[in-house]
Amino acid sequence: MAAYHFKAVAADGRIRTGVLHGESEKAVARELGAQGLTPLYVGGEARQRGFEVRLPGLGGGRRREVLFFTQELSTLLNAGVPLDRALAITSELTERARFREIVLDVLRVLKGGRSLADSLAAHPECFSNLYVNMVRAGEASGSLAAVFERLAEFERTRDDLRGYIVSSMIYPALLAVVGLGAILVLMYFVVPRFASVFEESRMAMPLPTKIMLETSRFIQTYGWMFLAAAAALAGALRAYIGTAAGRLWWDALRLRAPLLGDALRKAETARFARAMATLVANGVPLVQSLGIARAILNNRRMADSLDLVAQGVKRGEGLAAPLRRTMQFPALAAHLLAVGEETGRLDQMFARMADIYESDTRAAIKRFTSIFEPVIILVMGVMVGVLILSMLLAITSINEVAV
């Protein structure tokens, strides 16, 4: 049996830490529950990971801090710990000083007589409109513990999908950058040495070698101009995308990109469905839910289409028909929502839709990388191969002249 470090909350709200022996982390967690303790994390000393949760500082980033905060509050509130005491405990568990200050400020405002939703709304850089409205609905219905449980699931699934997309794209991007850098180094530093040898020998060069040397001279002479032009173009493009019209154009262009556009559309659909499932399940009105979901979408083209959906809902057309007319979301999404409206289980259908498109996003990203990676390797291999062949032809020509 292995030894596991744990941190748990006792019935009096105090933190308990120590070591327990057990067959697994879940077995130790069950033992803690049998002792009347609510586990916050169970794990080895080296890993220090939460009970199904990463501790802040290990994953990094503000989103991880919010995720940890939400999960801890969910655990404590479901264990019957009063809200103010739960916030105080969470602040003690928060390792990042900046976020600890935010939690303590939320607690201070709460003790001053404001609601928890208003306290969280004072920090929009951490707590989104969706988050605040969910908490507000939970306070009104007296189901704050259940709300934080749903918010924890929402934040966790969103973080998992974002992490999968980023980690999947790192290798192809790194491969392209390294390959392009290797070719530029060859053309800028290695090839010019061969050019000096041919200029001294005054011999006729093979055509591939001549093309390679001329390309190298062109890069050495005008390369900085192309880099400056590329930087200026990137700056101008960034500035244009910063405008409303530019952002709309850019987001529409990304959705039309081969393979990657399909993955982006499915990722946005999954984000929309997960937010709507969380909001509708908590009793937030449908039109208000659409407005909140619109704000969390990254793609402006798809986000703006939700205004038309909200107008259709106000006219009594339901949700599925206006969503289908926008032609921005996959066709299956409208069919699923039509079934949800007919059965009166719209929240469950949104949750099912989120599961489907999160899975489809992973499959689309995997399909994109499985095609992109070999294409990059092939292109870079051909370019490096042509350079090497040109050099070999040059060396062979020099040897023939020497003979």
C-alpha positions in Angstrom: 0.0 0.0 0.0 1.3 3.4 -1.0 1.5 6.6 1.2 -0.6 9.5 -0.1 -0.5 13.1 1.1 -3.9 14.7 1.6 -5.5 18.0 2.4 -9.1 18.0 3.6 -11.7 20.1 5.4 -13.1 19.0 8.8 -16.7 19.5 9.9 -15.7 22.6 11.8 -14.3 24.2 8.6 -10.6 23.8 9.5 -8.0 22.4 7.1 -6.5 19.0 7.9 -3.3 17.7 6.2 -1.4 14.5 6.6 -0.5 11.2 5.1 -2.7 8.1 4.7 -1.8 4.6 3.3 -4.1 3.1 0.7 -4.3 1.1 -2.5 -5.2 4.2 -4.6 -6.0 7.9 -4.3 -9.7 7.1 -4.6 -9.5 4.6 -1.7 -7.8 7.2 0.5 -10.5 9.8 -0.5 -13.2 7.3 0.6 -11.4 6.7 3.9 -11.3 10.5 4.5 -15.0 10.7 3.8 -15.6 7.9 6.3 -13.7 10.0 8.9 -16.0 13.0 8.3 -13.4 14.9 6.2 -14.0 16.5 2.8 -11.0 15.8 0.6 -9.5 18.8 -1.3 -6.6 16.8 -2.8 -5.1 13.4 -2.5 -1.8 12.6 -4.2 1.9 11.9 -3.9 4.2 14.6 -2.5 5.9 15.1 -5.8 2.7 15.6 -7.8 0.6 17.5 -5.3 -2.4 17.4 -7.5 -5.9 17.9 -6.4 -8.6 15.3 -6.1 -9.3 15.2 -9.8 -7.9 18.8 -9.8 -4.6 20.5 -10.5 -3.4 22.9 -7.9 -2.7 26.5 -9.1 0.9 27.2 -10.0 1.3 23.8 -11.6 -0.8 24.4 -14.7 -0.3 28.1 -14.7 -2.6 30.8 -16.0 -5.6 32.8 -14.7 -8.1 30.2 -16.1 -6.5 27.5 -14.0 -6.8 29.7 -10.9 -10.5 30.3 -11.6 -11.0 26.6 -12.2 -9.4 25.7 -8.9 -11.4 28.4 -7.1 -14.7 27.1 -8.6 -13.9 23.5 -7.7 -12.9 24.2 -4.2 -16.0 26.3 -3.5 -18.2 23.6 -5.0 -16.6 21.0 -2.7 -16.9 23.2 0.4 -20.4 24.4 -0.2 -21.6 20.8 -0.9 -20.0 19.8 2.3 -22.1 22.3 4.2 -19.4 24.9 4.9 -20.8 28.5 5.1 -20.1 30.7 2.1 -17.8 33.2 4.0 -15.9 30.4 5.6 -15.6 28.6 2.3 -14.1 31.8 0.7 -11.7 32.2 3.5 -10.5 28.6 3.1 -10.2 29.0 -0.6 -8.0 32.1 -0.1 -5.7 30.1 2.1 -5.4 27.4 -0.5 -4.6 29.8 -3.3 -0.9 29.9 -3.9 -0.7 32.9 -6.3 -0.6 36.1 -4.3 -2.5 38.2 -6.9 -5.5 35.8 -7.1 -5.5 35.5 -3.3 -6.0 39.2 -3.1 -8.9 38.9 -5.5 -10.6 36.2 -3.4 -10.1 38.2 -0.2 -11.6 41.2 -1.9 -14.6 39.2 -2.9 -14.9 38.0 0.7 -14.6 41.6 2.0 -17.4 42.9 -0.4 -19.6 40.0 0.6 -19.2 40.7 4.3 -20.1 44.4 3.4 -23.6 43.2 2.5 -23.3 42.8 -1.2 -24.3 39.5 -3.0 -21.6 37.0 -4.1 -22.5 37.8 -7.8 -21.9 41.5 -7.3 -18.6 40.7 -5.5 -17.4 38.6 -8.3 -18.6 41.1 -10.9 -16.1 43.6 -9.5 -13.3 41.4 -11.1 -14.3 40.9 -14.7 -10.8 40.0 -15.7 -11.3 36.7 -13.8 -15.0 36.1 -13.7 -16.9 36.2 -17.0 -20.5 37.5 -17.5 -21.6 33.9 -17.8 -20.0 33.1 -14.4 -21.5 36.1 -12.6 -25.0 35.4 -14.0 -24.9 31.8 -13.1 -23.9 32.7 -9.5 -26.7 35.3 -9.4 -29.3 32.7 -10.5 -27.9 30.3 -7.9 -28.3 32.9 -5.2 -31.9 33.7 -6.2 -32.9 30.0 -6.3 -30.9 28.9 -3.2 -28.9 26.4 -5.1 -25.4 28.0 -5.0 -23.6 24.7 -4.3 -25.2 23.1 -7.4 -24.3 26.1 -9.5 -20.7 26.0 -8.5 -20.7 22.3 -9.4 -22.0 23.0 -12.9 -19.6 25.9 -13.2 -16.7 23.7 -12.2 -17.7 21.2 -14.9 -18.0 23.9 -17.5 -14.6 25.4 -16.7 -13.0 22.0 -16.6 -14.3 20.9 -20.0 -13.5 24.2 -21.6 -10.0 24.1 -20.2 -9.5 20.5 -21.4 -10.6 21.3 -24.9 -8.4 24.4 -25.1 -5.4 22.5 -23.8 -6.0 19.7 -26.4 -6.1 22.2 -29.3 -3.0 24.1 -28.2 -0.9 21.0 -27.5 -2.0 19.5 -30.8 -0.9 22.6 -32.8 2.5 23.1 -31.0 4.4 20.3 -32.9 3.3 21.3 -36.4 4.0 24.9 -35.8 7.4 24.1 -34.3 8.2 21.8 -37.2 7.4 24.5 -39.8 9.5 27.2 -37.9 12.5 24.9 -37.5 12.4 23.7 -41.1 12.1 27.2 -42.5 14.9 28.4 -40.2 17.2 25.6 -41.3 16.7 26.5 -45.0 17.3 30.2 -44.3 20.6 29.4 -42.5 21.7 27.2 -45.4 20.9 29.9 -47.9 22.4 32.8 -46.0 25.5 31.3 -44.5 26.4 27.9 -46.1 25.6 28.5 -49.8 27.7 31.7 -50.1 30.8 29.8 -49.2 30.3 27.6 -52.3 29.7 30.8 -54.4 33.2 32.0 -53.6 34.7 28.7 -54.6 33.0 28.9 -58.0 34.0 32.5 -58.6 37.6 31.6 -58.0 37.5 28.6 -60.4 35.7 30.5 -63.1 34.1 27.3 -64.3 30.7 26.7 -65.8 28.1 25.9 -63.1 25.3 23.3 -63.4 21.9 24.9 -63.7 20.5 23.8 -60.3 23.7 25.2 -58.6 23.4 28.5 -60.5 19.7 28.8 -59.4 20.7 28.0 -55.8 23.5 30.6 -55.8 21.4 33.3 -57.4 18.6 32.6 -54.8 21.2 32.9 -52.0 22.5 36.2 -53.4 18.9 37.5 -53.7 18.2 36.6 -50.0 21.4 38.2 -48.8 20.8 41.4 -50.8 17.0 41.8 -50.4 16.1 39.6 -47.6 16.0 42.4 -45.0 13.6 44.3 -47.3 11.2 41.3 -47.4 11.4 40.9 -43.7 10.6 44.6 -43.2 7.7 44.3 -45.7 6.4 41.2 -44.0 6.6 42.9 -40.5 4.8 46.0 -41.9 2.1 43.8 -43.5 1.7 41.8 -40.3 1.3 45.1 -38.3 -1.2 46.5 -40.8 -3.2 43.2 -40.8 -3.2 43.2 -37.0 -4.4 46.7 -36.9 -7.2 46.0 -39.4 -8.3 42.9 -37.5 -8.5 45.1 -34.4 -11.4 46.9 -36.1 -14.9 45.6 -36.0 -15.0 45.1 -39.8 -11.6 43.6 -39.9 -12.3 41.1 -37.1 -15.5 40.0 -38.9 -13.6 39.5 -42.2 -10.8 37.6 -40.4 -13.1 35.3 -38.5 -15.1 34.6 -41.7 -11.8 33.8 -43.5 -10.8 31.4 -40.8 -14.0 29.5 -41.0 -13.4 28.9 -44.7 -9.9 27.6 -44.3 -9.6 24.0 -45.5 -9.6 21.4 -42.6 -8.8 24.0 -39.9 -12.0 26.0 -40.6 -14.1 22.9 -39.8 -12.2 22.3 -36.6 -12.7 26.0 -35.5 -16.5 25.9 -36.3 -16.9 22.7 -34.2 -14.9 24.1 -31.4 -17.1 27.3 -31.3 -20.2 25.2 -31.5 -19.0 23.1 -28.5 -18.2 26.3 -26.5 -21.7 27.7 -27.3 -23.5 24.5 -26.4 -21.6 24.0 -23.2 -22.4 27.5 -22.1 -26.0 27.2 -23.0 -26.3 23.9 -21.2 -24.9 25.4 -18.0 -27.2 28.5 -18.2 -30.4 26.9 -19.3 -30.0 24.1 -16.6 -29.7 26.8 -14.0 -32.9 28.6 -15.1 -31.4 31.6 -16.8 -34.0 32.9 -19.4 -33.2 31.7 -23.0 -32.7 35.2 -24.6 -30.4 36.2 -21.7 -28.5 33.0 -22.1 -28.0 33.6 -25.8 -26.6 37.1 -25.0 -24.2 35.6 -22.4 -23.1 32.8 -24.8 -22.5 35.3 -27.6 -20.0 37.1 -25.4 -17.9 34.1 -24.8 -17.5 33.0 -28.4 -14.2 33.9 -30.0 -15.5 34.0 -33.6 -17.4 37.2 -34.3 -19.1 35.8 -37.4 -20.7 33.0 -35.3 -21.3 35.3 -32.3 -23.1 37.9 -34.3 -25.4 35.3 -35.8 -26.8 34.7 -32.2 -28.4 38.1 -32.4 -30.6 36.8 -35.2 -31.4 33.7 -33.1 -32.3 35.8 -30.1 -34.7 37.8 -32.3 -36.3 34.6 -33.5 -36.8 33.4 -30.0 -38.5 36.7 -29.1 -40.8 36.3 -32.0 -41.8 32.9 -30.7 -40.1 30.9 -33.4 -38.2 28.8 -30.9 -34.4 28.2 -31.1 -33.8 25.5 -33.7 -35.3 27.3 -36.7 -33.5 30.6 -36.3 -30.2 28.8 -35.6 -30.6 26.8 -38.9 -31.3 30.0 -40.8 -28.0 31.6 -39.7 -26.1 28.8 -41.6 -23.1 29.4 -39.2 -23.5 26.3 -37.0 -23.4 22.7 -38.2 -26.7 21.3 -39.5 -26.8 18.6 -36.8 -26.9 21.3 -34.1 -30.3 22.6 -35.2 -31.8 19.1 -35.5 -30.6 18.3 -31.9 -32.1 21.5 -30.6 -35.4 20.8 -32.4 -35.6 17.5 -30.6 -34.8 19.2 -27.3 -37.6 21.7 -27.8 -40.1 19.0 -28.6 -39.2 16.9 -25.6 -38.8 19.8 -23.2 -35.2 18.8 -22.4 -33.3 21.6 -24.0 -30.6 21.7 -21.3 -29.9 18.0 -21.7 -29.8 18.4 -25.5 -27.3 21.3 -25.2 -25.1 19.2 -23.0 -25.3 16.3 -25.4 -24.5 18.7 -28.3 -21.5 20.0 -26.4 -20.2 16.4 -25.9 -20.6 15.6 -29.6 -18.8 18.7 -30.9 -16.0 18.5 -28.3 -15.4 15.0 -29.5 -15.7 16.1 -33.2 -13.3 19.0 -32.5 -10.6 16.6 -31.2 -11.2 14.4 -34.3 -11.0 17.4 -36.7 -7.8 18.7 -35.0 -6.2 15.2 -35.2 -7.2 15.0 -38.9 -5.7 18.4 -39.6 -2.4 17.6 -37.8 -2.2 14.1 -39.4 -2.2 15.8 -42.9 -0.3 19.0 -42.0 2.7 17.3 -40.4 3.6 15.0 -43.3 3.1 17.8 -45.8 5.5 20.1 -43.9 8.0 17.3 -43.6 7.7 16.5 -47.3 8.0 20.2 -48.4 11.0 20.8 -46.1 12.6 17.6 -47.2 12.3 18.4 -50.8 13.7 21.9 -50.3 16.7 20.6 -48.3 17.1 17.8 -50.8 17.3 20.2 -53.7 19.9 22.3 -51.8 22.0 19.2 -51.1 21.7 18.0 -54.6 22.8 21.4 -56.0 25.8 21.3 -53.7 26.7 17.8 -54.7 26.5 18.7 -58.4 28.8 21.6 -57.7 31.3 19.4 -55.9 31.2 16.8 -58.7 31.8 19.5 -61.3 34.9 20.8 -59.4 36.3 17.2 -59.1 35.8 16.6 -62.9 37.7 19.8 -63.7 40.5 18.9 -61.3 40.9 15.5 -63.0 
